[in-house]
Amino acid sequence: MQTIEQNFTKAAATHGDKALFERPGQPDISFAAMQDLVGRLARVLGDLDVAPGDRVAVQVEKSPEAIALYLAVLRVGAIFLPLNTAYTGPEIDYFIGDAAPRLFVCDPAQERTHAHRPGDALTVQTLGAAGDGTLMDRAAGAAPRADSHAAGPDDRAAILYTSGTTGRSKGAVLTHGNLVSNTEALLDHWRFTENDRLIHALPIFHTHGLFVAANMALTAGATMIFLTRFDAEEVIDLMADATVLMGVPTFYTRLLKSDRLTQKATANMRLFVSGSAPLLSEDHRAFQERTGMAILERYGMTETCMIASNPYDGDRIPGAVGMALPGVTVRIADRDSAAVLPQGEIGLIEVKGPNVFEGYWNMPEKTASEFREDGFFITGDLGMIGEDGYLRIVGRDKDLVISGGYNVYPKEVEEAIDALPGVLESAVIGLPHPDLGEAVTAIVVPRAGATVDPDAIRALLADGLARFKQPKRVFVADALPRNVMGKVQKAQLRKEYADTYA
């Protein structure tokens, strides 16, 4: 097996002078230049006593140099640990205490904040968005290291911490085999080649931006149009000279607000991918009407990379995430008995394949509880496989509302609310109720310029939903709280409205 880093080295040998990174208003960075930088950073890591199996924690702004550091960590056989740039000091304390990294790389502006960290077990270096910092100063005069640590498919490549909305964050350990198998499956399934030009506007501390988008380009020899943030007008301008956009639903919501999003503007594009959060069915349909192209929605998570995808050739169905990727098996199981359910029934989504992570860092009991005896990983998502063979996500198991003994799947209620006049989107949660246990509660965001009446919404739902599914209360909000990848933070909503029925 070739690792992601070794696949990049192979691509660099083939595409030396070709641009790997294009950045508006800045010089391009070629595959050859990137290969040289990776080698010099790998040498620096060795000089800093980073050994195979050591963790390298990285909290830096998005830059080509940060991608080079990722590849250098893999080259020396260490384990890459990317951290969200929004994490605070106490959160960083937790991650460093839990993962015990050998090296922590932070932004130069944060160097003083983390100055207390260096010691026998930890070294602190800096890396800035402009390619500055102590790490790059060291790399400037370093002799490139060309050889790669011999890593097998079961060797650890990365640790990604989950959000920790229900307890302390868990470090998902991903192997080289996980990363490579997933990248190869996506390259084939999405027809991604060296001829592609990817608009990369995602963060790189997350599975989507790093282990999907970047890994695919690094392996295929494609060019990344590398943006530090998403701007709808800028992205529309770039589409004339690009072929693929990988984004979160928020990207498409913002693109649809521009009158410049037309079939002519997207004529050179061959693929639009959406993931990390559910895409509104209305946005899916509106995008296709405006551009003539259907967004390809896929499904994945930190612990598994990508699991399923709508087809490249074939129907891309709004509200569905397609079928299991090659080599991956998906099944639906009863949330109480664990029995495998027949087609059309809702239950826990379970997955098995080379994409599934090793387990949670330093949490053997938690790891054991998340796997079935036959090796299937319990995702915690609820879903069903329809007669058409497509997987549909109903929601998170932890978000299931049990009201008066009846199971209420939030997505069903949300879809009914979202279809009402004047509604942009909604979130349905369960809140403590003295009689029902949990009460179905809806938070609704109106469309721009529209006014929605909570009582009118409840009345309109009465004919279409069973009584136990109907919201007991409806609240109107300006927006729903989301994380950086666009997922609605229902734990935050449950906390905010906790005393509604007290």
KEMI-457080 format. One record per residue (C-alpha): y, z, x. Coordinates in steps of 0.001 Angstrom, whole numbers, padded with zeros to 6 digits, always signed. Example, Ala and Ser with C-alpha at 12.3 -4.5 7.8 and 13.67 -1.06 7.14 Angstrom:
2
-004500+007800+012300 -001060+007140+013670 
***
This chain:
502
+000000+000000+000000 +003532-000809+001136 +006176+001816+000308 +009521+000944-001257 +011106+001266+002186 +008501-001018+003760 +008993-003553+000964 +012718-003452+001656 +012083-004045+005374 +009994-007085+004455 +012766-008380+002157 +015373-007814+004871 +013341-009896+007326 +013295-012754+004819 +016853-012513+003480 +018769-011252+006553 +022222-012767+005955 +022022-012695+002179 +024232-010163+000402 +022352-007112-000809 +025519-005403-002032 +028539-007160-003465 +031470-004890-004285 +034603-006201-005977 +037480-006091-003499 +035299-005003-000582 +033178-006797+002028 +029597-007691+001161 +026743-005866+002880 +023832-008064+003911 +020145-007202+004008 +020281-007301+007810 +023251-004930+007967 +021519-002586+005555 +018341-002678+007625 +020323-001739+010726 +022028+001154+008928 +018725+002456+007521 +017300+002452+011049 +020267+004339+012488 +020190+006923+009690 +016452+007354+010200 +017156+008100+013867 +019789+010672+012850 +017333+012347+010476 +014891+012703+013347 +017618+014151+015580 +018303+016701+012810 +014628+017719+012911 +013772+016257+009503 +009987+015900+009599 +007461+014272+007233 +007202+016329+004056 +010634+017949+004487 +013005+017736+001547 +016412+016092+001923 +018758+017133-000906 +021638+014745-001551 +024692+015285-003778 +027072+012430-002978 +029081+009775-004758 +027535+006363-005346 +027713+004055-002345 +025574+001567-000384 +025360+004196+002357 +023729+006595-000120 +021068+003961-000841 +020602+003536+002920 +020083+007297+003238 +017416+007164+000518 +015545+004449+002410 +015932+006315+005705 +014435+009462+004174 +011416+007426+003056 +011181+005804+006503 +010750+009158+008251 +008256+010411+005658 +010545+013016+004106 +011079+013665+000388 +014303+012452-001254 +015964+014879-003679 +019010+013320-005423 +021291+015697-007308 +023741+014960-010098 +027299+014931-008757 +028356+017099-011709 +026182+020043-010669 +028149+023180-009822 +027771+025611-006931 +025397+028011-008760 +023243+025069-009854 +023083+023763-006282 +022121+027277-005159 +019164+027121-007526 +017979+023690-006394 +018251+024567-002702 +016525+027883-003271 +013716+026211-005206 +013135+023074-003111 +013948+024634+000287 +015272+021383+001802 +015609+020877+005556 +018847+018944+005094 +021560+019015+002441 +023995+016075+002345 +027183+016539+000327 +030552+014858-000125 +033046+015557+002685 +035354+017186+000153 +032615+019738-000559 +031849+020555+003078 +033877+023751+003064 +032222+024868-000182 +028785+024532+001395 +029736+025684+004905 +027817+028939+004363 +024534+027087+003944 +023573+026052+007537 +020864+028125+009172 +017455+027918+010782 +015943+026299+007689 +018856+024185+006437 +021407+021841+007956 +024443+020501+006069 +025869+017032+006679 +028413+014979+004709 +028545+011446+003321 +031552+010042+001479 +031888+007199-001003 +033807+005173+001606 +031008+005440+004157 +032674+008354+005924 +031388+011806+006802 +029488+013555+009569 +026245+011740+008835 +027872+008339+009345 +029657+009590+012462 +026268+010450+013913 +024799+007133+012802 +027553+005106+014468 +026114+005573+017942 +022442+006003+017077 +019692+003623+018203 +017889+002291+015089 +014423+003585+014348 +012282+000639+013276 +008885+002238+012646 +008009+003713+009258 +005984+006866+008698 +002514+005901+007501 +002575+007016+003870 -000239+006668+001358 +000070+006266-002416 -000479+009997-002997 +002123+011126-000472 +005294+012602-001937 +008402+010415-001976 +010931+012173-004204 +011705+015170-006364 +013905+014756-009435 +014979+017822-011341 +014918+017730-015127 +017982+018771-017076 +016693+022237-017842 +018062+022447-021393 +015186+024755-022403 +014710+027004-019411 +015155+026547-015696 +015128+023031-014288 +011775+021677-013137 +011364+019473-010066 +009223+016440-010925 +007368+015312-007797 +007018+011524-007556 +004704+009870-005055 +005063+006611-003172 +002358+005217-005432 +004369+006177-008522 +007476+004349-007305 +005721+001242-006018 +003398+000743-008992 +006283+001051-011424 +008496-001328-009483 +005738-003935-009249 +005020-003687-012991 +008697-004169-013871 +009225-007055-011445 +006389-008871-013149 +007173-007864-016730 +010889-008668-016535 +010457-011771-014310 +012785-010243-011712 +013030-012239-008462 +015118-012815-005326 +017241-015221-007373 +018545-012442-009610 +022010-010966-009366 +021990-007494-010887 +025102-005797-012234 +024467-002217-011086 +026824+000195-012861 +024414+003136-013208 +024461+006407-011249 +021921+006617-008424 +020819+010241-008842 +018697+009265-011847 +015430+007360-012398 +017146+004429-014108 +019732+003654-011453 +017627+004418-008373 +013931+004034-009121 +014280+001149-011580 +017395-000904-010807 +017787-000301-007058 +014072-000286-006212 +013607-003613-007977 +016463-005284-006084 +015414-003787-002735 +011842-004998-003209 +012558-008429-004678 +015330-009371-002248 +017875-009640-005057 +021629-009021-004880 +023251-005984-006488 +026803-006279-007767 +027460-002631-007030 +029958-000821-009254 +030927+002829-009009 +031655+003042-012734 +031181+001024-015894 +034187-000886-017203 +033382-003240-020081 +036067-005809-019254 +035101-005900-015579 +031428-006317-016466 +032214-009198-018818 +034124-010883-015988 +031140-010421-013659 +028624-011897-016093 +029667-015425-015140 +028119-014870-011710 +025267-012486-012582 +021873-012712-014248 +020819-009176-015249 +022465-006012-016561 +020553-002744-016727 +022382-000141-018731 +022380+002756-021145 +023243+002361-024855 +026836+003440-024210 +027322+000314-022091 +026472-001917-025025 +028551+000075-027495 +031568-000423-025211 +030839-004103-024598 +030711-004712-028347 +034247-003327-028692 +035560-006245-026622 +036433-009520-028332 +035568-011225-025053 +031846-010541-025490 +030689-013969-026650 +027854-016397-026171 +030005-018284-023677 +030726-015130-021648 +027013-014309-021350 +025779-017875-020805 +024682-017236-017213 +022851-013996-018042 +019119-014016-018642 +018386-010337-019334 +020065-007256-020776 +018038-004033-020478 +018772-000742-022239 +017181+002648-021671 +017601+006371-020946 +018572+007020-024575 +017907+005381-027969 +019839+002196-028660 +021410+002029-032109 +019639-000636-034171 +023032-001816-035381 +024202-002373-031795 +020997-004303-031073 +021619-006636-034007 +025366-006967-033374 +024802-007840-029711 +022351-010565-030632 +024724-011996-033232 +027596-012086-030721 +025723-013406-027682 +022556-015044-028977 +020562-012706-026699 +018380-009759-027683 +018676-006572-025625 +015354-005526-024094 +014825-001844-024810 +012318+000116-022726 +011008+003674-022539 +010599+005996-019590 +011260+009492-018350 +011758+011416-015128 +008089+012368-014841 +006691+008897-015426 +009318+006318-014454 +008867+003481-016986 +006133+003680-019615 +006706+000872-022091 +008933-002151-022628 +009727-004711-025245 +008389-008103-024147 +010281-010560-021997 +008774-013366-024050 +008388-012331-027661 +010108-010243-030302 +012413-007464-029092 +012450-005219-032111 +015387-002886-032869 +014224+000726-032963 +011059-000015-030950 +010410+000383-027225 +007626-002177-027036 +004179-001779-025539 +002732-000014-022505 +003425-001649-019169 +000492-003144-017226 -001751-000401-015833 -000296+002234-018175 -002130+003700-021182 -000259+005237-024113 -001809+007167-026986 -000593+009302-029886 -002093+012766-030344 -001821+015453-032999 +000706+018040-031831 -001511+020947-032963 -005131+019862-032484 -004541+017324-029653 -006839+014876-031458 -006007+011216-030846 -004362+009779-033968 -004891+006354-035533 -002301+003607-035588 +000667+004328-037820 +000557+008135-037596 +003225+010243-035891 +002283+012567-033063 +002870+013423-029430 +003159+010510-027023 +000744+010923-024122 +000552+008654-021100 -001765+007982-018173 -001378+005616-015240 -000256+005183-011628 +003331+005781-012742 +002687+009395-013805 +004042+012061-011461 +002017+014500-009374 +003363+017615-011089 +006248+020090-011045 +007376+021488-007694 +006041+025032-007173 +004964+025271-010837 +001162+024922-010947 +000803+026664-014300 +003516+024577-015934 +001989+021418-014472 -001467+022324-015796 -000078+022966-019278 +001518+019506-019434 -001681+017557-018742 -004779+017092-020909 -008199+017585-019356 -008693+013809-019207 -005514+013352-017165 -003064+012278-019880 +000472+013631-019482 +002058+015133-022598 +005542+013609-022684 +007020+015960-025277 +008216+012937-027254 +007053+012231-030788 +006228+008676-031740 +003944+006241-033468 +002351+002902-032701 +002839+000515-035607 +000579-002233-036887 +002492-004642-034650 +001397-002634-031590 +004943-001556-030757 +005694+002033-029834 +008493+003739-031738 +010067+007017-030646 +010672+009495-033439 +012273+012228-031332 +011540+015113-028992 +008866+017569-030066 +011329+020388-029406 +013755+018677-031822 +011216+018522-034668 +012543+020436-037669 +010036+022536-039635 +011728+023362-042904 +009849+025339-045543 +006606+024441-043796 +007307+020692-043835 +007772+018572-040701 +011055+016663-040661 +011504+013990-037991 +015219+013822-037131 +015255+010093-036381 +014187+009206-039918 +017080+011188-041373 +019507+009866-038728 +018618+006265-039529 +019257+006893-043224 +022648+008476-042478 +023662+005787-039954 +023114+003124-042602 +025736+004680-044912 +029262+003219-045217 +031765+004549-042703 +029173+006215-040448 +029066+005336-036753 +026213+007636-035735 +024645+010992-036469 +022496+013757-035023 +020078+015809-037086 +019022+019269-035922 +017199+022291-037280 +019102+025576-037541 +017794+029077-038311 +017617+029682-042075 +016672+032979-043755 +014485+031335-046401 +013301+027997-044964 +012816+029015-041349 +014862+026014-040290 +017389+024038-042289 +017923+020321-041782 +021528+019925-040633 +023446+016736-039835 +026434+016144-037574 +028088+012839-038445 +030583+010738-036478 +032712+008379-038630 +033628+004853-037624 +037136+004315-036276 +039587+004468-039171 +036927+005595-041659 +036676+008864-043541 +033342+010343-044538 +032800+013103-047056 +029916+015513-046335 +029077+016004-050013 +029098+012251-050598 +026678+011737-047711 +024276+014303-049127 +024495+012667-052548 +023809+009196-051146 +020717+010457-049324 +019231+012048-052422 +017525+008892-053701 +016122+007758-050366 +014790+010933-048774 +012423+013597-050035 +014235+016774-050907 +012872+018712-047925 +014279+016054-045562 +017781+016104-047005 +020419+017942-044930 +021433+021303-046317 +024771+020938-044566 +026673+017961-043134 +029377+018393-040510 +031850+015745-039373 +032663+015471-035659 +034767+013161-033493 +031867+012540-031093 +028390+013762-030186 +027888+015603-026882 +026018+013448-024359 +024770+013762-020815 +025631+011253-018091 +022841+008897-019200 +024004+008861-022822 +021408+011175-024371 +022682+013309-027237 +022523+016965-026227 +020935+018535-029296 +020476+021879-027574 +024266+022082-027307 +024634+021225-031003 +022084+023862-032004 +024033+026437-030018 +027395+025337-031444 +026241+025483-035080 +023717+028319-034689 +025337+030694-037205 +025715+028131-039997 +023218+029814-042335 +023485+033375-041035 
***
